[in-house]
Amino acid sequence: MRAPEFWHASSKTGRMLSPLSVLWRAGAALRNCGAGSPWKASVPVLCIGNLTAGGAGKTPLAIDLTRALLVKGYRPNLLSRGYGGTLQGPILVDPNIHSASEVGDEPLLLAETAPTWVSRDRIAGVTQAVKNDANIIVMDDGFQNPAIAKTLSILTIDGGYGFGNGRVIPAGPLRETIASGLARCDAVVIIGEDQRGLTQEIDDACPIYRARIVTYPDPEMAGQKVVAFAGIARPSKFYSTLQELGCEIVGTQDFPDHHKFDPDEVIKICDHAYQLGAIPVTTQKDYVRLPDEARALIKTIRISLEWEDANAHERLLEKLYVDG
């Protein structure tokens, strides 16, 4: 699914669809009411979530905080629903065996850092992770899922996109109202420059931290012509990153979020790039969804987080250390 344009800013379409948002909110309320008391795990649970549909930086943040926990000597296991994959789980992800079509793209990236479980039933996933000797669970997404009690909930927000038009699905990108989400979270991480006045909007509702994406491109790409393609929520972010790296973008192609690439699509992209004397390049998330035989033809850009506050890890994760 690609986010509709009217989600990004105030529009007549968004206003017209606002009454339907009431149905979405009612459905969420019914789910929360019917869930009963959340199940409490025997180990601390860190939930990395967001309020909008589409990418806000959850996976890079989950990886970064997991690495911080590993440095501290903890044994974190990551948990994902495995969006876009066919396996229900719970299953321990093995990048050497599993494909994105089986477990989803994000779990393959997460599994490079720590043991990662895919499980549609999150309680079953946590149970298996604890049996695997995990002493902290890091959930990539699941903020709106009431099944499991969270020890610490952190919301990620894209500083350039913010809350879009500020309306709830289908009138806008919000999974729930801003007020309800901020009331349940312990901290917010704004990724990238705050271009939407988020600091003022959040105010003192919860602590705010700031980080930015740091890129590690292939050295061969510096100053080169590229043909860029992406199947993520907002491909324009990726294209802007390439421009910032000094690449000359001579062609782009957008695909739906979590798109499953077939060999013919990749061959056409590569042929187009080679005709233009350019390098075909895509995101990490898209790279793991490419057919195995096509990956050698495509360049990618690795990313990580850099924090504005050098003590962000300690301050953010203090509650887990106490509970753990």
N, C-alpha and C positions, 0 to 999 in steps of 0.2 A: 504494500500500500504506500502511495505517495501522499504526503500531507497536502490538502487542497490549499490553493493560494489564499483563499479568504480567511484561513486560520491565522495568517501571519499579521494581519492588521485589521482595524475596525472596518466593517463593510456592511452593505445592505443585506447580503446573503447571510452573514453571521447573525445579524439582528433578527432576520426572518426565521432562522432555525432555532433561536434561543428557547422557544417553548418546548422543543423536543429534548433539550438538555435536562428538563425536569424529569423526563422518563429515565434518562441515564442515571441521574442522581438518586431517583427513587429505587432503581434496581440495585445500586450500590448500597443504599441504606438497608434494603431487604436482606442482602447478602450478609451485611454486618450483623443485623439482628438475628439472623438464622444461624450464625456461626457459633453462638454460645461463647463461653469463656475461652480465650485463646490458650492453646496448648503451650506449656512452658518446658523448654528443653533443659537438659541437665548441664548444659554449658552455655556461656554467653552467646547471643545472636546479634550480629551487626547487620543491619539492613541498609543497602544503598539503593535509594529510589529516586523517583522524580514525579513531578505533577503533570507533565505533558506527555502526549504520545510522541514517540520518536526519540531520536538521540539527544541526550543532554550531557553525556560524559559519564554515565554510570559505570561502564566497564573499565575505562582507564582509572577511575577513582577506586573501584573495587580492587583492581590489581595493585595500585599504589599502596593502599592501606593494608592489603594482605602482605605485601613485601615488608612493610613496617612491623607487622606482627611477627613475621618470620625472624627479623633482626632481633626482636625482643625475646626470642626463644619459644614463642608459642607455636602451636601446631594447627594452624587454620585450615579448614576445608571450605571450598567455595560451593555454593548451591545456586543452580539456575533452573528455570522452567524449561529451557531448551527450545525457545521460540524458533519455529521454522524447521525443527527436526521431527522425525517420525517416532523416535523411541520415547516411551512413556516413563521409563525408569522405575525405581531409582537405579542408575547405572553410573559407574565410575568412568569418566571420559578418558580415553586413550587416543591422543592425536595420531598415533601410528596405526590405529585400527579404525577409528570412527571418522565419518565424514560429516560435513556440515549438514547434509541432507538427513543425517540420522540424529545428530545431537544439537544442531543449530550452530551458527558461526561464533557467537560470543563464548560458549563453553570451550571451544577449541583454543581461543585466545587465553581464557582464564587458566586452562589446564597447563599452560607453559609456566605458570607461577607456583601453583600449589594443587593438591588433589581437588578435583572438581566433579561434582555430582549433578546429573540431570535428573530431575524428578518432577512430574506434574503434581504429584502429591508431595507437598513440601515437608510435611511431618515425616513421611517415610524417608525422604532424602536426608533430613537431619539425623534421623535414627541411624541410618547407614553410615553417615559421616562420623558419628560418635563411635560406632563400632570400629571405624577405621582409625581410631585413636585421635580424632580431632578434639581439641579443647576450646576452640572458638569456631563458630560458623559465620561465614561472610556470605550474605545473600545478595546476589546481583539482581535487583528488582524485587518485587513482593511487598512494597510499601502499602499498596491498596489491598493486599490479601490479609484478612484478619485471623487466619488459622493459627499462626504462630506468634507467641509473645516475643517482642523485640527488646533486647537489652538496650540497644542504641540504634536510632534511626537517623540517617543523614540524607538530605535531599540535595540532588545536583541540579543546577540551573545553568543553562547556556547564557552567558552574559550578553551575547549579541541577539539572542532570540527572546529571552525572558519567558513570559507566559503567553506569547503570541498575542492574539486579540483579547485574551483574558476571559474567554467563554469556555464552557464545558462542552465536551463531545455531545452531539455532532456539530454544534455551532462554532466550536473552537477546539484547540488541542488539549485542553485541560481534562485530566482524568477525574478530578474532583475540584471543588472550589479552592481558591488560594488560602482562604481563612481556615478551612478544615484541615488542609494539609500542614500548614504551618503550626497549627495547634497540636499536632501529633508528632512533630519531628523534634529532634534534639539539637540539630545544627543544619545549616545550609552552606553548601560550597558553590560559589559562583565561579564558573570556569570561563576564563577569558575576560576581556574588558567589559565592564558594566555599561552597556550602551542603552539600557532600558529603564534606568532609574530604580533598579531592584533594591539597592541598599536603602533608599528612602521608603520604598513600598513595604519591605519586610520590617524595617525599623528595629524595634526591640522585641519582636515576636520570638526570635531565637538567635543564637550566636551565628555570625556570618564569617566564613573563611573565604579566601580567594586563592585561586590557582590558575595556571595557564598551561596549555598544551605545548610541549617541547617536541620538535620533530627531529628525526634522524634519517634523512634521505640517503639513498644510495649515492656515493660520490660521483658516479657516472652521470647523474642527472643534473648536476650543477650547471646552470646557464643553458641547458639544452631545450630543444623543442620537444613537447610532450603532447600525446593524446591521452586525455584523462577520462576515466569512466568510474561510476560509483553507483551502487545500489544501497544507499543509506538514506536516512530521513531527510537530510538537507545536503545534497551533493555540492551546493555552492560553497559550503564551508571548506570542503576539500580543495576545490578549485582555487579559493582564495589563499589557502595554505601554500599551494604550489607556486602561485604568483609571488608570495612573500619570500619563497626560497629562490626566486630568480628564474624560475622555469618560464619558458615561452609556450603558453597553451595555444596549440593550433587546431585543437578539436576536443570536443567533450561529448559524452553520451550518458544520460541519466537512465537509471533503471529503478524499479520499485524497491523499497526497503526489503532487505533479506532476499533479494532476487537470486534464483538458482541459475547459474550460467551454464549454457550448453557449449560444446566445443565449437560449433559453427559460429556462435556469437563472438567468441574470443578470437577466432581466426579472422573474422571480418574486421574486428577492431585492430588487430595486429597488421593486417594488410593495409588498412587505411593509414595507420601510423607510418608504416614503412614507405608508402607512396609519398608521404609528406616529409620524409627524412626525420621522423620523430620517434620518441620512445613511448610505448604504451605503459601507463601507470595507473594504479588503483589503490584503494585503502587496504589496511590490514584485514578489516572485516570482510571485504569483498574478496581479497586474495585467498582466504581459506575456503571460499565457496567456488573457486575456479576448479575446473577439471584438473586432476593431477598432472596430466600430460601438457597442460597449457601454462603451468606456473613458471616454468623456466623462461617463458617468453615475456613475462610481465614484471615490471618493477613495482615496488611498493615503498611506503614510508612508514617507519616505525615511530611510535609516539610514547610519551610518558608525561607525567605531571610535574610541574615545578611550583612550589608554594611560595606565596608572598610572605607568610609567617614561618620562620625557620622552626618554630616550636609547634607547628600545626598538628603533627602526628601525636605528640604527647598530650596536647590539650583536647584533641578530638577523641582520642581513644582511652582517655583516663578512666571513664566509666567501665570499660571492658576490663581494664587491668584490675580495678577494684573488685568487680564481680568474679573475675577469673581467678 
